């Protein structure tokens, strides 16, 4: 695993943890609420690093990093969050 892949895996793991925490505390959160939560809980530099890693790795590579039965939901949330201003 390259350093970039390791950094991306760690960032995705952090996103997963945040989304799991939100699901426990607020299981009915909408997609927009999940995006807002991620924006509140992460820094702009974290978002830039993650977006850069996502662009380099591509969506197919992401699925190997996301250990989650809701991979498509997580990917859609990450996409929405990464595009939010």
LINWOWO-V257304 format. One record per pair of residues at least 12 apart in sequence whose C-alpha atoms are under 10 Angstrom apart, sorted by the first residue. I is the first residue (numbers start at 0). J is the second residue. D is the distance in Angstrom with one decimal. If there is no record, write none. Layout:
i:I j:J d:D
i:I j:J d:D
This chain:
i:3 j:48 d:9.8
i:3 j:51 d:9.7
i:3 j:52 d:6.9
i:3 j:55 d:8.8
i:3 j:56 d:8.9
i:4 j:52 d:7.6
i:4 j:53 d:9.6
i:4 j:55 d:9.3
i:4 j:56 d:7.7
i:4 j:60 d:9.3
i:4 j:61 d:9.7
i:4 j:64 d:9.1
i:5 j:52 d:9.9
i:5 j:64 d:9.5
i:6 j:48 d:8.5
i:6 j:49 d:8.4
i:6 j:52 d:7.9
i:7 j:48 d:8.0
i:7 j:49 d:6.4
i:7 j:50 d:9.2
i:7 j:51 d:9.0
i:7 j:52 d:5.6
i:7 j:53 d:7.4
i:7 j:55 d:9.7
i:7 j:56 d:8.5
i:7 j:61 d:8.7
i:7 j:64 d:8.4
i:8 j:49 d:9.4
i:8 j:52 d:9.2
i:8 j:61 d:8.3
i:8 j:63 d:9.1
i:8 j:64 d:5.7
i:8 j:65 d:8.0
i:9 j:49 d:9.6
i:9 j:64 d:8.8
i:10 j:45 d:7.9
i:10 j:46 d:9.1
i:10 j:48 d:8.4
i:10 j:49 d:6.4
i:10 j:52 d:9.1
i:10 j:64 d:9.8
i:11 j:49 d:7.8
i:11 j:52 d:9.8
i:11 j:53 d:9.5
i:11 j:61 d:8.4
i:11 j:64 d:7.1
i:11 j:65 d:6.9
i:11 j:66 d:9.7
i:11 j:73 d:9.6
i:11 j:74 d:9.8
i:11 j:77 d:8.9
i:12 j:64 d:7.8
i:12 j:65 d:7.2
i:12 j:66 d:8.5
i:13 j:41 d:9.5
i:14 j:37 d:7.5
i:14 j:40 d:9.5
i:14 j:41 d:8.9
i:14 j:49 d:9.7
i:14 j:65 d:9.7
i:14 j:73 d:8.7
i:14 j:76 d:9.7
i:14 j:77 d:8.1
i:15 j:65 d:7.7
i:15 j:66 d:8.6
i:15 j:67 d:8.1
i:15 j:70 d:9.7
i:15 j:73 d:7.5
i:15 j:77 d:9.6
i:17 j:33 d:9.3
i:17 j:36 d:8.4
i:17 j:37 d:7.2
i:17 j:40 d:7.9
i:17 j:41 d:9.4
i:18 j:33 d:7.2
i:18 j:34 d:9.5
i:18 j:36 d:8.4
i:18 j:37 d:7.8
i:18 j:73 d:8.1
i:18 j:76 d:9.2
i:19 j:67 d:9.9
i:21 j:33 d:7.6
i:21 j:36 d:7.9
i:21 j:37 d:9.4
i:29 j:76 d:9.9
i:30 j:72 d:8.9
i:30 j:73 d:9.8
i:30 j:75 d:8.5
i:30 j:76 d:6.4
i:30 j:77 d:10.0
i:30 j:79 d:8.2
i:30 j:80 d:9.3
i:31 j:76 d:8.4
i:31 j:79 d:8.2
i:31 j:80 d:8.6
i:31 j:83 d:9.8
i:32 j:76 d:9.8
i:33 j:73 d:9.8
i:33 j:76 d:6.9
i:33 j:77 d:9.2
i:33 j:79 d:9.3
i:33 j:80 d:8.2
i:34 j:75 d:9.8
i:34 j:76 d:6.4
i:34 j:77 d:7.6
i:34 j:78 d:9.2
i:34 j:79 d:6.6
i:34 j:80 d:4.8
i:34 j:81 d:8.6
i:34 j:82 d:9.7
i:34 j:83 d:7.8
i:35 j:79 d:9.8
i:35 j:80 d:7.6
i:35 j:83 d:8.8
i:36 j:80 d:9.3
i:37 j:76 d:9.1
i:37 j:77 d:8.7
i:37 j:80 d:7.0
i:37 j:81 d:9.6
i:38 j:80 d:7.1
i:38 j:81 d:9.1
i:38 j:83 d:8.5
i:38 j:84 d:9.4
i:46 j:77 d:9.8
i:46 j:80 d:8.6
i:46 j:81 d:6.8
i:46 j:82 d:9.9
i:47 j:81 d:8.3
i:49 j:77 d:9.3
i:49 j:81 d:8.2
i:50 j:77 d:9.0
i:50 j:78 d:8.8
i:50 j:80 d:9.6
i:50 j:81 d:6.3
i:50 j:82 d:8.9
i:51 j:81 d:9.9
i:53 j:77 d:9.5
i:53 j:78 d:9.3
i:53 j:81 d:9.5
i:58 j:74 d:8.2
i:61 j:74 d:8.2
i:62 j:74 d:8.5
